[in-house]
Amino acid sequence: MSRSGENHLSVISDPWQALYLFRGARPDVVPDLLTRTGVETLPLTSSFRWRTDEQRDLASTLRQGRGVVLPTDPTAQPDVVLALWWKDLWDLGPSVLPLAFGSFKGGYEEAAATLLLNHVTRNIFDLDATYLADALASLDVQDLTTPQRLEPELQGVVDVLTSGAAGAVNSAYSQLVTTVGTVSRRALRPAHAAHTKRLAQLQERLTFAGRPTPGLTTHQAKGGEWDVVGVRLRDSERQTLAGGLSSSEDTHRKIYVACTRAHTRTVEIPPVPAAAPARRRPRKAPSRRQAND
């Protein structure tokens, strides 16, 4: 507070990074607020994040609303892969391990799988699963040290998943239900494809020959910085990027944030080609007698 009794407040903001409309944010009213209150604005024209001309030019081009086509480089080794949707990260195959199965819906089976995912991400990346706190709340687990205390039991579930035995996913799910039952009174439903799918997704990553890359959505990555960032785009998002972005559009801002997390380089990660359907052997034409039967 100044001697005259006036408050002095400095606010740093960027309209390109307003991502929280789903929480009730209203970035569209900020310009009018600044005008009505007479707030002095000073534009920031440089950033310490960019360490290469390539990344600096990318950010500048995006803010100018000019179209961009991200490079695809099979030799690039991104530190993280970003997407607007969790599903798109899981669809990239076992080389990417997302930090959540999806936006948390509150189901007990989802919460149990999140505890197991957290055990895996802690061991591989030293990072918590994104919705760990929500999972504990859903299971009515008050002790926040529970994930650490359950490590031996959760590792046992991982060992079953990676055993290669027939029915490993269902066996691992049953063992996970038992493990969660030692700390929660929530009743998990029996094994079903809808509940075991998450464990099957984890199994693919755990049996991957290399070290998977962490995957995050744009919302979770906001404020983060990495040297090399991979971005997974849907066809519509790629077209939007090529046509030029606008800070007034929510989806455009999400794409901008994804493309500006890197210090040195941003590359697009193409989707994994869908497996070709198995060719069916043509049916033998029935004999004339069979056709008349």
C-alpha positions as a LaTeX table, in Angstrom:
\begin{tabular}{lrrr}
\hline
Residue & $x$ (\AA) & $y$ (\AA) & $z$ (\AA) \\
\hline
Met1 & 0.00 & 0.00 & 0.00 \\
Ser2 & 1.33 & 3.45 & $-0.91$ \\
Arg3 & 1.59 & 6.41 & 1.46 \\
Ser4 & $-1.53$ & 7.96 & $-0.06$ \\
Gly5 & $-3.54$ & 4.92 & 1.01 \\
Glu6 & $-3.98$ & 3.65 & $-2.54$ \\
Asn7 & $-3.47$ & 0.00 & $-3.39$ \\
His8 & $-1.00$ & $-0.84$ & $-6.13$ \\
Leu9 & $-1.60$ & $-4.15$ & $-7.85$ \\
Ser10 & 0.20 & $-5.61$ & $-10.85$ \\
Val11 & $-1.54$ & $-8.37$ & $-12.81$ \\
Ile12 & 0.17 & $-10.44$ & $-15.48$ \\
Ser13 & $-2.17$ & $-12.21$ & $-17.87$ \\
Asp14 & $-2.32$ & $-13.53$ & $-21.42$ \\
Pro15 & $-5.61$ & $-13.73$ & $-23.36$ \\
Trp16 & $-4.10$ & $-16.58$ & $-25.40$ \\
Gln17 & $-3.97$ & $-18.77$ & $-22.29$ \\
Ala18 & $-7.53$ & $-18.34$ & $-20.97$ \\
Leu19 & $-8.55$ & $-22.00$ & $-20.76$ \\
Tyr20 & $-10.98$ & $-22.24$ & $-17.89$ \\
Leu21 & $-14.38$ & $-21.49$ & $-19.38$ \\
Phe22 & $-15.62$ & $-24.80$ & $-17.98$ \\
Arg23 & $-15.02$ & $-23.38$ & $-14.48$ \\
Gly24 & $-17.03$ & $-20.27$ & $-15.22$ \\
Ala25 & $-14.18$ & $-17.99$ & $-16.31$ \\
Arg26 & $-15.24$ & $-15.01$ & $-18.47$ \\
Pro27 & $-12.16$ & $-13.78$ & $-20.36$ \\
Asp28 & $-14.43$ & $-11.94$ & $-22.79$ \\
Val29 & $-15.35$ & $-9.36$ & $-20.13$ \\
Val30 & $-11.75$ & $-8.49$ & $-19.19$ \\
Pro31 & $-11.15$ & $-5.87$ & $-21.94$ \\
Asp32 & $-14.27$ & $-3.95$ & $-20.87$ \\
Leu33 & $-13.17$ & $-4.20$ & $-17.23$ \\
Leu34 & $-9.79$ & $-2.69$ & $-18.06$ \\
Thr35 & $-11.44$ & 0.14 & $-20.01$ \\
Arg36 & $-13.97$ & 0.97 & $-17.28$ \\
Thr37 & $-11.41$ & 0.96 & $-14.49$ \\
Gly38 & $-8.73$ & 2.81 & $-16.42$ \\
Val39 & $-6.11$ & 0.16 & $-15.72$ \\
Glu40 & $-2.83$ & 0.89 & $-17.43$ \\
Thr41 & $-1.68$ & $-2.01$ & $-19.62$ \\
Leu42 & 1.90 & $-2.67$ & $-20.64$ \\
Pro43 & 2.43 & $-5.36$ & $-23.31$ \\
Leu44 & 5.16 & $-7.93$ & $-22.77$ \\
Thr45 & 7.03 & $-8.44$ & $-26.02$ \\
Ser46 & 9.60 & $-11.08$ & $-25.09$ \\
Ser47 & 9.76 & $-14.42$ & $-23.30$ \\
Phe48 & 12.57 & $-16.29$ & $-21.63$ \\
Arg49 & 10.94 & $-19.61$ & $-22.50$ \\
Trp50 & 12.01 & $-19.74$ & $-26.14$ \\
Arg51 & 15.59 & $-20.93$ & $-26.56$ \\
Thr52 & 15.62 & $-21.41$ & $-30.33$ \\
Asp53 & 14.61 & $-19.25$ & $-33.27$ \\
Glu54 & 12.33 & $-22.06$ & $-34.43$ \\
Gln55 & 10.24 & $-22.00$ & $-31.27$ \\
Arg56 & 10.33 & $-18.20$ & $-31.01$ \\
Asp57 & 9.10 & $-17.86$ & $-34.58$ \\
Leu58 & 6.37 & $-20.44$ & $-33.98$ \\
Ala59 & 4.94 & $-18.51$ & $-31.04$ \\
Ser60 & 5.12 & $-15.21$ & $-32.93$ \\
Thr61 & 3.40 & $-16.68$ & $-35.99$ \\
Leu62 & 0.61 & $-18.15$ & $-33.88$ \\
Arg63 & $-0.06$ & $-14.85$ & $-32.11$ \\
Gln64 & $-0.21$ & $-13.08$ & $-35.45$ \\
Gly65 & $-3.04$ & $-15.41$ & $-36.50$ \\
Arg66 & $-1.07$ & $-16.90$ & $-39.37$ \\
Gly67 & $-1.45$ & $-20.55$ & $-40.32$ \\
Val68 & 1.05 & $-23.12$ & $-39.09$ \\
Val69 & 1.82 & $-26.72$ & $-40.03$ \\
Leu70 & 3.81 & $-28.44$ & $-37.31$ \\
Pro71 & 6.70 & $-30.64$ & $-38.44$ \\
Thr72 & 6.52 & $-34.40$ & $-37.96$ \\
Asp73 & 9.89 & $-35.91$ & $-37.12$ \\
Pro74 & 10.17 & $-39.66$ & $-36.42$ \\
Thr75 & 13.57 & $-39.07$ & $-34.81$ \\
Ala76 & 12.27 & $-36.50$ & $-32.33$ \\
Gln77 & 12.20 & $-37.64$ & $-28.72$ \\
Pro78 & 9.65 & $-35.42$ & $-26.96$ \\
Asp79 & 9.75 & $-34.99$ & $-23.21$ \\
Val80 & 5.95 & $-34.95$ & $-23.12$ \\
Val81 & 3.04 & $-35.43$ & $-25.51$ \\
Leu82 & 0.09 & $-33.04$ & $-25.27$ \\
Ala83 & $-3.44$ & $-33.27$ & $-26.65$ \\
Leu84 & $-6.74$ & $-31.54$ & $-26.10$ \\
Trp85 & $-8.37$ & $-34.84$ & $-25.11$ \\
Trp86 & $-7.20$ & $-37.74$ & $-22.93$ \\
Lys87 & $-8.62$ & $-40.28$ & $-25.38$ \\
Asp88 & $-6.32$ & $-39.05$ & $-28.15$ \\
Leu89 & $-3.31$ & $-39.73$ & $-25.92$ \\
Trp90 & $-4.36$ & $-43.31$ & $-25.18$ \\
Asp91 & $-4.93$ & $-43.86$ & $-28.91$ \\
Leu92 & $-1.24$ & $-43.17$ & $-29.58$ \\
Gly93 & $-0.27$ & $-46.66$ & $-28.49$ \\
Pro94 & 2.00 & $-48.04$ & $-25.77$ \\
Ser95 & 4.80 & $-45.52$ & $-26.31$ \\
Val96 & 2.72 & $-42.84$ & $-24.55$ \\
Leu97 & 1.50 & $-43.20$ & $-20.96$ \\
Pro98 & $-1.15$ & $-40.57$ & $-20.12$ \\
Leu99 & $-1.42$ & $-39.41$ & $-16.52$ \\
Ala100 & $-5.19$ & $-39.98$ & $-16.47$ \\
Phe101 & $-7.68$ & $-42.29$ & $-18.11$ \\
Gly102 & $-9.97$ & $-39.35$ & $-18.84$ \\
Ser103 & $-11.73$ & $-36.54$ & $-17.03$ \\
Phe104 & $-12.60$ & $-38.11$ & $-13.69$ \\
Lys105 & $-16.27$ & $-39.12$ & $-13.46$ \\
Gly106 & $-16.25$ & $-40.38$ & $-9.87$ \\
Gly107 & $-16.82$ & $-44.11$ & $-10.40$ \\
Tyr108 & $-15.30$ & $-46.46$ & $-7.82$ \\
Glu109 & $-13.78$ & $-48.72$ & $-10.47$ \\
Glu110 & $-12.25$ & $-45.68$ & $-12.18$ \\
Ala111 & $-10.89$ & $-44.52$ & $-8.82$ \\
Ala112 & $-9.30$ & $-47.91$ & $-8.13$ \\
Ala113 & $-7.68$ & $-47.93$ & $-11.58$ \\
Thr114 & $-6.38$ & $-44.40$ & $-10.92$ \\
Leu115 & $-4.64$ & $-45.62$ & $-7.77$ \\
Leu116 & $-2.91$ & $-48.26$ & $-9.87$ \\
Leu117 & $-2.08$ & $-45.73$ & $-12.59$ \\
Asn118 & $-0.58$ & $-43.47$ & $-9.93$ \\
His119 & 1.62 & $-46.31$ & $-8.71$ \\
Val120 & 2.87 & $-46.79$ & $-12.28$ \\
Thr121 & 3.43 & $-43.10$ & $-13.08$ \\
Arg122 & 5.21 & $-42.56$ & $-9.76$ \\
Asn123 & 7.60 & $-45.41$ & $-10.55$ \\
Ile124 & 8.25 & $-44.44$ & $-14.18$ \\
Phe125 & 8.06 & $-40.63$ & $-14.15$ \\
Asp126 & 8.05 & $-39.71$ & $-10.44$ \\
Leu127 & 4.74 & $-37.96$ & $-11.19$ \\
Asp128 & 1.34 & $-38.38$ & $-9.56$ \\
Ala129 & $-1.63$ & $-39.43$ & $-11.66$ \\
Thr130 & $-3.64$ & $-36.33$ & $-12.47$ \\
Tyr131 & $-6.82$ & $-37.27$ & $-10.60$ \\
Leu132 & $-5.27$ & $-39.04$ & $-7.62$ \\
Ala133 & $-6.93$ & $-36.71$ & $-5.08$ \\
Asp134 & $-10.32$ & $-37.20$ & $-6.76$ \\
Ala135 & $-9.84$ & $-40.97$ & $-6.70$ \\
Leu136 & $-9.08$ & $-40.98$ & $-2.97$ \\
Ala137 & $-12.12$ & $-38.79$ & $-2.30$ \\
Ser138 & $-14.34$ & $-41.08$ & $-4.38$ \\
Leu139 & $-13.18$ & $-44.09$ & $-2.37$ \\
Asp140 & $-13.64$ & $-42.12$ & 0.87 \\
Val141 & $-9.97$ & $-42.57$ & 1.75 \\
Gln142 & $-8.98$ & $-39.79$ & 4.14 \\
Asp143 & $-5.36$ & $-40.76$ & 4.71 \\
Leu144 & $-3.35$ & $-39.16$ & 1.90 \\
Thr145 & $-0.42$ & $-41.51$ & 2.57 \\
Thr146 & $-2.53$ & $-44.51$ & 1.51 \\
Pro147 & $-1.03$ & $-44.75$ & $-2.02$ \\
Gln148 & 2.44 & $-45.05$ & $-0.50$ \\
Arg149 & 1.30 & $-47.64$ & 2.06 \\
Leu150 & $-0.33$ & $-49.73$ & $-0.67$ \\
Glu151 & 2.77 & $-49.81$ & $-2.87$ \\
Pro152 & 3.63 & $-53.50$ & $-2.21$ \\
Glu153 & 0.04 & $-54.60$ & $-2.94$ \\
Leu154 & $-0.25$ & $-52.38$ & $-6.03$ \\
Gln155 & 3.07 & $-53.71$ & $-7.31$ \\
Gly156 & 1.60 & $-57.17$ & $-6.91$ \\
Val157 & $-1.25$ & $-56.13$ & $-9.22$ \\
Val158 & 1.33 & $-54.85$ & $-11.73$ \\
Asp159 & 3.19 & $-58.16$ & $-11.53$ \\
Val160 & 0.00 & $-60.03$ & $-12.41$ \\
Leu161 & $-0.66$ & $-57.66$ & $-15.34$ \\
Thr162 & 2.79 & $-58.23$ & $-16.77$ \\
Ser163 & 2.93 & $-61.97$ & $-16.09$ \\
Gly164 & 1.78 & $-62.91$ & $-19.58$ \\
Ala165 & $-0.64$ & $-65.43$ & $-18.13$ \\
Ala166 & $-4.00$ & $-66.06$ & $-19.73$ \\
Gly167 & $-6.68$ & $-63.91$ & $-18.14$ \\
Ala168 & $-4.04$ & $-61.64$ & $-16.55$ \\
Val169 & $-6.19$ & $-58.53$ & $-16.85$ \\
Asn170 & $-9.18$ & $-60.07$ & $-15.05$ \\
Ser171 & $-6.92$ & $-61.58$ & $-12.39$ \\
Ala172 & $-5.22$ & $-58.24$ & $-11.85$ \\
Tyr173 & $-8.59$ & $-56.51$ & $-11.57$ \\
Ser174 & $-9.74$ & $-59.00$ & $-8.91$ \\
Gln175 & $-6.52$ & $-58.44$ & $-6.98$ \\
Leu176 & $-6.97$ & $-54.66$ & $-7.29$ \\
Val177 & $-10.51$ & $-54.95$ & $-5.89$ \\
Thr178 & $-9.13$ & $-56.89$ & $-2.92$ \\
Thr179 & $-6.37$ & $-54.34$ & $-2.37$ \\
Val180 & $-8.73$ & $-51.36$ & $-2.45$ \\
Gly181 & $-11.06$ & $-53.22$ & $-0.11$ \\
Thr182 & $-8.42$ & $-53.05$ & 2.63 \\
Val183 & $-8.64$ & $-49.24$ & 2.75 \\
Ser184 & $-12.12$ & $-48.42$ & 1.43 \\
Arg185 & $-15.67$ & $-49.56$ & 2.18 \\
Arg186 & $-16.77$ & $-48.72$ & $-1.37$ \\
Ala187 & $-18.01$ & $-51.81$ & $-3.21$ \\
Leu188 & $-16.43$ & $-52.31$ & $-6.63$ \\
Arg189 & $-18.34$ & $-54.24$ & $-9.27$ \\
Pro190 & $-17.14$ & $-57.62$ & $-10.60$ \\
Ala191 & $-14.80$ & $-57.82$ & $-13.59$ \\
His192 & $-16.39$ & $-56.52$ & $-16.78$ \\
Ala193 & $-14.90$ & $-55.10$ & $-19.97$ \\
Ala194 & $-16.06$ & $-51.62$ & $-18.96$ \\
His195 & $-14.01$ & $-51.87$ & $-15.74$ \\
Thr196 & $-11.01$ & $-53.89$ & $-16.91$ \\
Lys197 & $-10.34$ & $-51.83$ & $-20.06$ \\
Arg198 & $-8.23$ & $-49.37$ & $-18.08$ \\
Leu199 & $-6.04$ & $-52.19$ & $-16.77$ \\
Ala200 & $-5.66$ & $-53.54$ & $-20.30$ \\
Gln201 & $-4.47$ & $-50.10$ & $-21.41$ \\
Leu202 & $-1.94$ & $-50.08$ & $-18.58$ \\
Gln203 & $-0.81$ & $-53.58$ & $-19.49$ \\
Glu204 & 0.14 & $-52.40$ & $-23.00$ \\
Arg205 & 2.35 & $-49.65$ & $-21.54$ \\
Leu206 & 3.90 & $-51.86$ & $-18.88$ \\
Thr207 & 4.96 & $-54.44$ & $-21.48$ \\
Phe208 & 6.28 & $-51.80$ & $-23.90$ \\
Ala209 & 9.93 & $-52.45$ & $-24.76$ \\
Gly210 & 11.05 & $-48.84$ & $-24.18$ \\
Arg211 & 10.30 & $-46.12$ & $-21.67$ \\
Pro212 & 6.95 & $-44.50$ & $-22.46$ \\
Thr213 & 6.54 & $-40.73$ & $-22.77$ \\
Pro214 & 4.17 & $-38.99$ & $-20.34$ \\
Gly215 & 0.95 & $-37.69$ & $-21.85$ \\
Leu216 & $-1.04$ & $-34.67$ & $-20.64$ \\
Thr217 & $-3.97$ & $-32.61$ & $-21.84$ \\
Thr218 & $-3.54$ & $-28.92$ & $-22.56$ \\
His219 & $-5.34$ & $-27.99$ & $-19.35$ \\
Gln220 & $-2.92$ & $-30.03$ & $-17.25$ \\
Ala221 & 0.11 & $-28.76$ & $-19.17$ \\
Lys222 & $-0.70$ & $-25.05$ & $-18.79$ \\
Gly223 & 2.19 & $-23.36$ & $-17.00$ \\
Gly224 & 4.52 & $-26.28$ & $-17.75$ \\
Glu225 & 7.68 & $-26.11$ & $-19.84$ \\
Trp226 & 9.71 & $-28.84$ & $-21.55$ \\
Asp227 & 12.58 & $-28.87$ & $-24.04$ \\
Val228 & 10.79 & $-30.81$ & $-26.79$ \\
Val229 & 7.01 & $-31.18$ & $-26.89$ \\
Gly230 & 4.96 & $-33.52$ & $-29.05$ \\
Val231 & 1.41 & $-32.46$ & $-29.91$ \\
Arg232 & $-1.35$ & $-34.86$ & $-30.95$ \\
Leu233 & $-3.94$ & $-33.11$ & $-33.14$ \\
Arg234 & $-7.24$ & $-34.30$ & $-34.51$ \\
Asp235 & $-7.89$ & $-33.59$ & $-38.19$ \\
Ser236 & $-10.18$ & $-30.67$ & $-37.33$ \\
Glu237 & $-7.58$ & $-29.21$ & $-34.95$ \\
Arg238 & $-4.84$ & $-29.53$ & $-37.56$ \\
Gln239 & $-7.03$ & $-27.67$ & $-40.05$ \\
Thr240 & $-7.74$ & $-24.97$ & $-37.47$ \\
Leu241 & $-4.03$ & $-24.52$ & $-36.83$ \\
Ala242 & $-3.29$ & $-24.33$ & $-40.56$ \\
Gly243 & $-5.96$ & $-21.66$ & $-40.97$ \\
Gly244 & $-4.60$ & $-19.41$ & $-38.24$ \\
Leu245 & $-5.59$ & $-19.06$ & $-34.58$ \\
Ser246 & $-7.58$ & $-16.38$ & $-32.78$ \\
Ser247 & $-7.34$ & $-15.61$ & $-29.06$ \\
Ser248 & $-11.12$ & $-15.13$ & $-28.97$ \\
Glu249 & $-11.82$ & $-18.82$ & $-29.69$ \\
Asp250 & $-11.60$ & $-21.37$ & $-26.86$ \\
Thr251 & $-10.34$ & $-24.27$ & $-28.99$ \\
His252 & $-7.79$ & $-22.00$ & $-30.67$ \\
Arg253 & $-6.40$ & $-21.00$ & $-27.27$ \\
Lys254 & $-6.02$ & $-24.65$ & $-26.26$ \\
Ile255 & $-4.09$ & $-25.40$ & $-29.45$ \\
Tyr256 & $-1.91$ & $-22.32$ & $-28.87$ \\
Val257 & $-1.03$ & $-23.41$ & $-25.33$ \\
Ala258 & $-0.14$ & $-26.92$ & $-26.54$ \\
Cys259 & 2.15 & $-25.48$ & $-29.21$ \\
Thr260 & 3.98 & $-23.07$ & $-26.89$ \\
Arg261 & 5.14 & $-25.29$ & $-24.00$ \\
Ala262 & 8.51 & $-26.16$ & $-25.56$ \\
His263 & 11.85 & $-24.45$ & $-25.02$ \\
Thr264 & 13.39 & $-25.63$ & $-28.26$ \\
Arg265 & 10.95 & $-27.49$ & $-30.54$ \\
Thr266 & 7.33 & $-28.52$ & $-31.05$ \\
Val267 & 6.49 & $-31.47$ & $-33.30$ \\
Glu268 & 3.25 & $-33.18$ & $-34.23$ \\
Ile269 & 2.82 & $-36.79$ & $-33.17$ \\
Pro270 & 0.78 & $-38.59$ & $-35.84$ \\
Pro271 & $-1.86$ & $-41.11$ & $-34.79$ \\
Val272 & $-1.01$ & $-44.77$ & $-34.73$ \\
Pro273 & $-2.36$ & $-46.38$ & $-37.95$ \\
Ala274 & $-5.35$ & $-48.56$ & $-37.28$ \\
Ala275 & $-4.65$ & $-52.25$ & $-37.62$ \\
Ala276 & $-5.91$ & $-53.67$ & $-40.89$ \\
Pro277 & $-8.92$ & $-55.94$ & $-40.36$ \\
Ala278 & $-8.22$ & $-59.62$ & $-40.76$ \\
Arg279 & $-9.05$ & $-60.87$ & $-44.23$ \\
Arg280 & $-11.88$ & $-63.32$ & $-44.19$ \\
Arg281 & $-11.66$ & $-66.42$ & $-46.36$ \\
Pro282 & $-14.34$ & $-66.20$ & $-49.05$ \\
Arg283 & $-17.19$ & $-68.56$ & $-48.50$ \\
Lys284 & $-17.45$ & $-71.43$ & $-50.95$ \\
Ala285 & $-20.50$ & $-71.12$ & $-53.18$ \\
Pro286 & $-23.08$ & $-73.80$ & $-52.37$ \\
Ser287 & $-23.65$ & $-76.57$ & $-54.86$ \\
Arg288 & $-26.78$ & $-76.40$ & $-56.97$ \\
Arg289 & $-28.29$ & $-79.15$ & $-54.83$ \\
Gln290 & $-27.51$ & $-77.28$ & $-51.59$ \\
Ala291 & $-28.95$ & $-74.08$ & $-53.02$ \\
Asn292 & $-32.20$ & $-75.85$ & $-53.81$ \\
Asp293 & $-32.53$ & $-77.53$ & $-50.38$ \\
\hline
\end{tabular}
